[in-house]
Amino acid sequence: MIDNKQIAIALTGASGAPYSERLLEVLFAQNITVHLMISAAARIVFSDELDWKMPARSSDAQKYLVDKFNCAPELLKVYGEQQWSSPLASGSHKVGTMIVCPCTMGTLSSIAVGSSDNLINRAADVMMKESRKLILVPREAPFSAIHLENMLKLARLGVCILPPNPGFYFRPTELSEIVDFVVARILDQANIEHQLQPRWGE
């Protein structure tokens, strides 16, 4: 039975940490439990882009992020890359949606070929085999033919490929508005209500 108040988030080593930060803020504000997976490369990128100093041990990272977001401890569960005891490694878990944001081309490639060499790749594989929602937010420019072929392969399997490409028709004046534009698209695909910005025509 799917629990819509739970969601899986994976952070990998691509640029785009502000998108993840805002996404987590919105989820915690709605009391949605987040099952968070963090790659070693993501810790480096998030330190560079947000000055986050996430500890390597998952239990310490959980405490660090609970303090940073000032959320209830029960709303966040952090897993290490090789933590195979995580519920996300099995199709019996109740999480209906997984978002990889930001998603490296290496992670996207591993998911496309069914590699399960770490928890992030395994969790994504589980989402596909169980016909659940998987959203990838790939951040790279330009895309090579290999990148595009991998994205096409995954799209044909029902995976949502959502590059963080903001629109400018709403005339943003601050970086936060551009971040919200992308996060709003992610939340729409995850079927999560939000009020980040007005919809077209409103």
C-alpha positions in Angstrom: 0.0 0.0 0.0 1.5 3.3 -1.1 1.9 6.0 1.6 1.6 9.5 -0.1 3.1 11.1 3.0 6.4 9.5 2.3 8.9 10.3 -0.5 12.4 9.2 -1.4 15.0 11.9 -2.4 18.5 11.2 -3.7 21.2 13.8 -3.8 24.1 13.2 -6.2 27.1 15.2 -7.3 25.7 17.4 -10.0 25.3 21.1 -9.6 21.9 22.2 -8.4 22.0 22.0 -4.6 19.6 25.0 -4.2 16.9 23.0 -6.0 17.2 20.2 -3.5 17.3 22.6 -0.5 14.0 24.2 -1.6 12.4 20.9 -2.4 13.2 19.6 1.1 11.9 22.8 2.7 8.5 22.4 0.9 8.2 18.7 1.8 9.0 19.2 5.5 6.5 22.1 5.6 3.8 19.7 4.5 4.9 17.0 7.1 6.0 14.6 4.4 8.5 12.0 5.6 11.7 12.1 3.5 13.9 9.1 2.9 17.1 10.8 2.0 20.0 9.2 0.2 23.3 11.2 -0.2 26.2 10.3 -2.4 29.8 11.1 -1.4 30.1 13.5 -4.4 26.9 15.3 -3.3 28.5 16.1 0.1 31.3 17.9 -1.8 28.9 19.8 -4.2 26.5 20.8 -1.4 29.5 22.1 0.6 30.6 24.2 -2.4 27.1 25.5 -3.3 25.4 25.8 0.0 28.2 25.6 2.6 26.6 22.5 4.0 29.0 20.4 6.1 27.2 17.1 6.1 28.9 14.4 8.2 29.7 11.1 6.4 27.9 8.9 9.0 24.1 8.8 8.1 23.0 9.2 11.7 25.1 12.3 12.1 23.9 13.7 8.8 20.4 13.2 9.9 20.9 15.3 13.0 22.7 17.9 11.0 19.9 18.3 8.5 17.1 18.2 11.2 18.8 21.1 12.8 19.3 22.9 9.5 15.7 22.6 8.4 14.3 22.8 12.0 12.0 19.8 11.2 10.6 17.1 13.4 13.2 14.3 13.6 10.7 11.7 12.5 10.2 13.4 9.1 13.8 12.6 8.0 15.5 9.3 7.5 19.0 9.4 6.0 20.7 6.4 4.5 24.3 5.8 3.4 25.2 4.8 -0.2 25.8 1.2 0.9 23.1 0.9 3.5 21.3 -2.1 2.1 19.2 -2.5 5.2 17.2 0.6 4.0 13.6 -0.1 3.2 14.2 1.5 -0.2 16.3 -1.5 -1.3 13.1 -3.6 -1.4 9.9 -3.3 -3.4 7.9 -4.0 -0.2 8.4 -0.4 1.0 5.5 2.1 0.9 7.2 5.0 -0.8 5.4 5.8 -4.1 7.7 8.5 -5.5 11.5 8.9 -5.8 13.2 12.1 -7.0 16.9 12.3 -7.9 17.8 16.0 -7.6 20.3 16.9 -8.8 21.1 13.8 -11.0 24.5 13.2 -12.4 25.0 11.7 -15.8 26.8 8.8 -14.1 23.8 8.1 -11.9 21.4 8.4 -14.9 23.6 6.0 -16.8 23.7 3.5 -13.9 19.9 3.6 -13.6 19.4 3.2 -17.4 21.4 -0.1 -17.4 19.9 -1.4 -14.2 23.0 -1.2 -12.1 22.4 -1.6 -8.4 25.9 -1.0 -7.1 24.7 1.5 -4.5 21.5 2.3 -2.7 20.5 5.2 -4.9 20.8 3.0 -8.1 19.0 0.1 -6.4 16.2 2.3 -5.1 15.7 3.7 -8.6 15.6 0.2 -10.0 13.0 -0.8 -7.4 10.8 2.2 -8.4 10.9 1.1 -12.0 10.3 -2.6 -11.4 7.3 -1.8 -9.1 5.9 0.7 -11.7 6.2 3.6 -9.3 7.0 7.3 -10.0 10.7 8.0 -10.6 11.7 11.6 -11.4 15.3 12.5 -12.5 16.5 16.0 -12.5 19.7 15.8 -14.7 22.0 18.8 -14.7 24.5 18.9 -17.5 25.3 21.0 -20.5 25.6 20.2 -23.3 24.1 16.7 -23.4 26.1 14.1 -25.4 24.5 11.5 -27.6 25.1 9.0 -24.8 23.3 11.2 -22.3 20.4 11.7 -24.6 20.1 8.0 -25.5 20.1 7.1 -21.8 17.4 9.7 -21.1 15.3 8.4 -24.0 15.6 4.8 -22.8 14.4 5.8 -19.4 11.6 8.0 -20.7 10.3 5.1 -22.7 10.3 3.1 -19.5 8.0 5.7 -17.8 10.7 7.6 -16.0 10.1 11.4 -15.8 13.2 13.3 -17.1 13.0 16.8 -15.8 16.1 19.0 -16.6 16.1 22.1 -14.4 15.3 24.5 -17.3 13.6 27.6 -15.9 11.2 29.7 -17.9 11.6 33.5 -17.9 8.1 34.5 -19.1 7.2 35.4 -15.5 10.1 37.9 -15.5 12.0 36.7 -12.4 14.1 39.3 -10.5 15.6 37.1 -7.9 17.4 33.7 -8.0 14.9 32.3 -5.5 12.1 32.7 -8.1 14.1 30.7 -10.7 14.7 28.0 -8.1 11.0 27.9 -7.2 10.0 27.6 -10.9 12.0 24.4 -11.2 11.0 23.0 -7.9 7.3 23.7 -8.7 7.6 21.5 -11.9 9.2 18.7 -9.8 6.4 18.9 -7.2 3.8 18.8 -10.0 5.3 15.6 -11.3 5.3 14.2 -7.8 1.6 15.1 -7.4 2.4 17.3 -4.3 0.4 20.4 -3.8 2.3 23.7 -3.6 1.9 27.5 -3.8 5.3 28.3 -5.1 4.1 30.4 -8.0 0.9 31.1 -10.0 0.0 28.7 -12.8 -0.2 29.8 -16.4 -3.4 31.8 -17.0 -4.1 32.4 -13.3 
